[in-house]
Amino acid sequence: MAILSDENRDDVKEVFEQMDTELTAHVFTADNCEYCDETVELNEELAELTDLYTVEVHDMNSEAAEDWNATKYDNAPVTVLTDGEIRGVRYYGIPSGQEFGAYVRDIVAVSTGESGLDEDIKTELAEIDEPVNIKVFVTLTCPHCPQAVETAHKFAIENPNITSEMVESQEFMELSQEFGVRGVPQVNINDEASEFTGAQPPQQFLDQVKAAL
């Protein structure tokens, strides 16, 4: 049974018309993974809607998983969207529910290389010259989480020093407990350096990132 409805397919196909560069979804899976099969199937159905989207499925024990550091949280599924240059747009957990729209928009943003951020924010992001890790803990029913995820991923599109991770808190329960997640979206910057809850506008989000450096 297909994951996407006919209406979903029509809507996504229309959005995908904005794509202009080929990109790949690297999907990392493991045995006894509750949502790995669905994550692969979802991506394969998306790939049917455009010639610019390729899906590569890897085992967590593969060399690719090591190359992409997909095993860092010892759980799956993990998805990395890349055009070959952008490497910091990552999903830990299935990108469905409220996150599906963000995922589709992220695909387009990575394909075009256009974050849509204001020029002033782009200039500030370009000044970041050290590694930054942003975790956005979400649930698939949270209506405010996609905004936080997309903002974090836009930062990763603009600056290769930034790696931004959506983390589905229920699928990655141990990690959520480690970071004391009680409400979502919870954003952690460079692990314990900075933490805030809620979907903030890009400038305030960036101010939090800069304060953590």
N, C-alpha and C positions, 0 to 999 in steps of 0.2 A: 504494500500500500504506500502510495506517494506521501511524502511529508508536506509538500507544498500543494495548496489548492490551485485550481485553474486561475482564480482571481489573484492569488499570490504571485503566480508565474507571470501573469500579464503586468502586474504592478512592478515586479522586479525587472522584467525585461525592459520596461520603459525607462527605469532608473539606470540600467546598465548601458543604455544608449549614450550616456555621458562618458563612458570609458574610452580611453584612447591609447593605452599601453597595456601589453600583456602582463599579467601577474599570476603568481602561483600561491595556492593555499597549501602549505605543508601541514598535514594533519598527522599527529603522533598518537598512536593508540597502544593499548596494553590489554593483556588478558584480564578477565574479571572486571572490566570497565563498564559501568552501567550505561553510559551514554556515548561510547565510542562508535558503535555501529550507526547510531542515529546522526552523529556528527559527520561521519563519512558520507552517509546517504544524503544529508542536507547539502553538503558541498557539491556532491556529484550532480544533484538536481539543479543547483545554481549554475554549474558549469555547462549544463545543457542550454542555457539561456543566452550565452555569448561565446564567441570564439576566442575571447581575450582572457578567459579564466581557466586555469588548469589546476587540477587537484593531484597532489602527490601524497600517498599514504605511507607512513613509516612506523615501524615498531619502536617502542621505547628502548629496545636493546640495540638499535641500529646505530651506525656511524653518523647518520644524519641527525639523530636525536642528540648525540654528543656535540656535533658541530653547532647545532642551534640552541644548545643548553636547555633542551625541552624537558629534561629529567630533573630540573632543579627543585621541584616540589614533590617529586616522587609520586605523581598521580597523572591521570589522563582523563579525557582527551585534552590535547594542547594543539592550538592552531596558530600558525604564523602566516601573516599575509605579507608578501614581498614582491616587488618588481625587479629584484636583483640588487637594488641599492638601499631601499627602505627596508629595515630589518627589525624595527622596534615595535611593530603593531602586533600584539599577541593576545590570544584568548585562552584562558585556562578554564575549561568547561564548555558545554555546548552553547553556541550562540543563538539561542532560541527565545521564545517568549518575548518579553519586552526588549531583549537585546537583539532581536533579529533585525529590526530596522537599522540599528546602529551598525550592525555587521555589514549589511548591504551598502550603507553609506560609506563605511570604511573601505570596502572593496573599491568603490568608485574613487575615493580620495587617494588611495594608494596608486591606483591606475593612472590618475591624472597628475599626481604629485601636488595637488592643490588642497591645502588645509582649509581655506576659507577664512583664516584668521586675519584680523586687522594688521596693517603693515607695521604699526608700532609694536604690536606683540611679536610679530615675526622678527623684528630687529632685536628685541630683548632676548628672544629665544636663541638667536644666532650668537649671542655673546656667551652662552653657556658652553664651556670648554672642558668639562669634566663629566664622567659617567653619572647618569641620574636614572634611578629606577622608581617607577610609579606603579603602585598596585591600587586598583580600584575594586574593592570587594562589593559584589552585587548579589541580588537574587533575581530570578527570572520574572518575578511578579512585581518588581519595584519600578514604578513609572518614572522616577527621577534618576535612576541609575544610568540609562543610556546617555544622558547629557554629560555626565561625569566621565564615562568611558570614552565618548567621542572627543571630548576636550583633551584628555590625556593622550589619545592616539594622534590627534592633530599635532601635539607637541612633538611626538616621535617622528611624524612625517617631516616636520620642519628641521629637526636637529638629530643627526645620527648618534649623538651622545646619549639620547634619551630612549629608554626602553619602557614602554607602557603596557601594563598587563591588566586585562579584565580577569578577575578571579571570581568564579561562581562559588559563593561561600558555602553552600550546602554540599556541593560536589567535592570541594577542597576543605573539608571540615577541620582537619587537623591544623591547617595553615590559618584558618579563620580563628580557631581557638588560640593559636600562638599569638595572633595579633589582636586578640580581645575584641573581635567584631561583635557588636551588639545592635548596631543600626547600619543601614545601607542607604546610599553608597558611602562606604568608608574608604578614604584615600590615605595611603601610607607612602611617604616619599623617603627614599633611601632607608628603608626599614624603619628604624625607630627615630630618625631625625625629625620627622614632622608627621602629624596626623590630623585629619579633620573629617567631619561627616557632613554630607550634603552636596548637592550639585551647585557649584559656584560658577559665576561667569568667568570667561577665560582670563581676564586680567587678575582677578582675585586668586584664581587657581595658580597662575604663574607667580604671583607674589608669594604664595605658599612654597612653591618649588624653590624660588630664589632664596627664601629665608632658611631653607633646609641646607643650603650649600655652605 
